Amino acid sequence: MPRKQLNIGMIGYGFMGRAHSNAWRKVGNFFDLDYQPVLKAVAARNRDKAAAFADQWGYERVETDWRKLIEAKDIDAIDICVPNDLHAEIAIAAAKAGKMVLCEKPLARNAREGEKMVAAVEKAGVPNTVWYNYRRVPAVSLIRQVVASGKLGKIYHYRSLFLQDWTISPDVPQGGAGTWRLDIEAAGSGVTGDLLAHCIDAAIWINGSITDLTAMTETFVKKRKHALTGKMQDVGIDDAAAVLCHFANGSLGTFESTRYARGHKALFTLEINGQHGSLAWDLHDLNRVSWFDHRIEGTMRGWTSILVTDGDHPYLGKWWVPGLSIGYEHSFIHQVADFIEGLSTGKSAGPTFRDALETTRVCDAIIASAKKGKWVPAQ
Ligand SMILES: NC(=O)c1ccc[n+]([C@@H]2O[C@H](COP(=O)([O-])OP(=O)(O)OC[C@H]3O[C@@H](n4cnc5c(N)ncnc54)[C@H](O)[C@@H]3O)[C@@H](O)[C@H]2O)c1
């Protein structure tokens, strides 16, 4: 049976525009799906740059106003790869026009915006997802499966880090292309919505809801030049965040994120400790899970390193042969595959906008707790 077409309208052609375009192009080569993505159009403000991108990735046409994609009859799904301040407006317009919506994380700058987005996609009944792609790293999916199987017994601890070092210099500007993440207006928050949001999404997915938390945040560089105006302005984002929390299952969580950990470029780690065992993972060795099983006989007991490349590991049966690795970009391909599978089954694999709103609420609580210096509810 020939596959049905799924016509994609991409908004933004930066880092994520490339990661998603690659995923849309490759997915049909490796996964047996009912729909074949077609790269119909890309929208960005600069026509020449957008045209060069379209040429490189195989988009059929270019628009300089994203609203043209929303209005276009030949677009089925809108893929939002622009800074956070545009997520709500675009997603709500796309849902109203009856388009499927795939939105980059964080869902929104805050839960208020996020709630409107959830209401819009649910009212329109359109398939929707947020690109918390690390769920689809096979090793992370495996951890979730093992925890869900109950092998760890009662869970005591969950801890996670996301560390970078690229904003230590006070000369890094805020705002504008490439540095919009430092501008509170564009980003909504600093490391909390940018990096910690990944840790929180994975934590909720693996270990369940967070009930309450206390946090501290810091802005190490208080003023930075704005890239667009050239003026020195107060910095509104959090440069670093540290969080203690309770999960609904009674376990304790600790999270840390910063862009000031010299030497770390993208160290995302997670570890979960239960009564019978522990599991750990880090992004720098993304195909490996460390596993400790306390039920193994004493003299043979120890941390085991599992290379997650076997055919029966999540997603790996679609790739090469056991022992051969896959990488970062595959997490996006897996998300697209699951999204398309969900169109066929009518059951979303998530994270849906509603799932992602839970993470955004936790992020809001982190910022609020740090301001108040108090424990706060996480939802
Ligand atoms: N899932 C992940 O791991 C991950 C990683 C990086 C970024 N992100 C998220 O993806 C989104 C984009 O981040 P990025 O790193 O790709 O940013 P980027 O700066 O590399 O790209 C942003 C793109 O948006 C375009 N843009 C800005 N304003 C626009 C407008 N009004 N109309 C059309 N296009 C516009 C820019 O031209 C650029 O192409 C953000 O929400 C970010 O949080 C997610």
The ligand as a Tripos MOL2 file, in Angstrom:
@<TRIPOS>MOLECULE
LIG
   44    48     1     0     0
SMALL
NO_CHARGES

@<TRIPOS>ATOM
      1 N1         14.7780   19.5670   22.0210 N.am      1 LIG1
      2 C1         15.9690   20.0820   22.2380 C.2       1 LIG1
      3 O1         16.8740   19.4310   22.7120 O.2       1 LIG1
      4 C2         16.2240   21.5160   21.8800 C.ar      1 LIG1
      5 C3         17.5360   21.9440   21.5900 C.ar      1 LIG1
      6 C4         17.7070   23.2770   21.1980 C.ar      1 LIG1
      7 C5         16.6370   24.1400   21.1380 C.ar      1 LIG1
      8 N2         15.3920   23.6970   21.4680 N.ar      1 LIG1
      9 C6         14.2290   24.6080   21.3660 C.3       1 LIG1
     10 O2         13.9720   24.8510   19.9870 O.3       1 LIG1
     11 C7         13.5340   26.1860   19.7740 C.3       1 LIG1
     12 C8         14.4620   26.8720   18.7710 C.3       1 LIG1
     13 O3         15.7880   26.7960   19.2810 O.3       1 LIG1
     14 P1         17.0500   26.7380   18.3050 P.3       1 LIG1
     15 O4         18.2110   26.2900   19.1320 O.co2     1 LIG1
     16 O5         16.7260   25.9860   17.0610 O.co2     1 LIG1
     17 O6         17.2000   28.2800   17.9970 O.3       1 LIG1
     18 P2         18.0020   28.9760   16.8130 P.3       1 LIG1
     19 O7         18.3230   30.3320   17.3190 O.co2     1 LIG1
     20 O8         19.0970   28.0810   16.3140 O.co2     1 LIG1
     21 O9         16.9120   29.0580   15.6510 O.3       1 LIG1
     22 C9         15.7550   29.8360   15.7770 C.3       1 LIG1
     23 C10        15.1410   30.0230   14.4310 C.3       1 LIG1
     24 O10        13.9400   30.7910   14.5820 O.3       1 LIG1
     25 C11        13.8890   31.7400   13.5190 C.3       1 LIG1
     26 N3         12.9600   32.8020   13.8810 N.ar      1 LIG1
     27 C12        13.0520   33.6990   14.8970 C.ar      1 LIG1
     28 N4         11.9800   34.5380   14.8700 N.ar      1 LIG1
     29 C13        11.1990   34.1360   13.8380 C.ar      1 LIG1
     30 C14         9.9620   34.5940   13.2840 C.ar      1 LIG1
     31 N5          9.3220   35.6340   13.7960 N.pl3     1 LIG1
     32 N6          9.4510   33.9280   12.2130 N.ar      1 LIG1
     33 C15        10.0810   32.8650   11.6900 C.ar      1 LIG1
     34 N7         11.2770   32.4080   12.1520 N.ar      1 LIG1
     35 C16        11.8200   33.0310   13.2080 C.ar      1 LIG1
     36 C17        15.3300   32.1820   13.3670 C.3       1 LIG1
     37 O11        15.5530   32.7860   12.1280 O.3       1 LIG1
     38 C18        16.0250   30.8170   13.4610 C.3       1 LIG1
     39 O12        15.9960   30.1550   12.2210 O.3       1 LIG1
     40 C19        13.5080   26.8420   21.1570 C.3       1 LIG1
     41 O13        12.2240   26.7750   21.6870 O.3       1 LIG1
     42 C20        14.4620   25.9690   21.9860 C.3       1 LIG1
     43 O14        14.1500   25.9690   23.3670 O.3       1 LIG1
     44 C21        15.1820   22.4080   21.8190 C.ar      1 LIG1
@<TRIPOS>BOND
     1     1     2 1
     2     2     3 2
     3     2     4 1
     4     4     5 ar
     5     4    44 ar
     6     5     6 ar
     7     6     7 ar
     8     7     8 ar
     9     8     9 1
    10     8    44 ar
    11     9    10 1
    12     9    42 1
    13    10    11 1
    14    11    12 1
    15    11    40 1
    16    12    13 1
    17    13    14 1
    18    14    15 2
    19    14    16 1
    20    14    17 1
    21    17    18 1
    22    18    19 2
    23    18    20 1
    24    18    21 1
    25    21    22 1
    26    22    23 1
    27    23    24 1
    28    23    38 1
    29    24    25 1
    30    25    26 1
    31    25    36 1
    32    26    27 ar
    33    26    35 ar
    34    27    28 ar
    35    28    29 ar
    36    29    30 ar
    37    29    35 ar
    38    30    31 1
    39    30    32 ar
    40    32    33 ar
    41    33    34 ar
    42    34    35 ar
    43    36    37 1
    44    36    38 1
    45    38    39 1
    46    40    41 1
    47    40    42 1
    48    42    43 1
@<TRIPOS>SUBSTRUCTURE
     1 LIG1         1 GROUP 0 **** ****
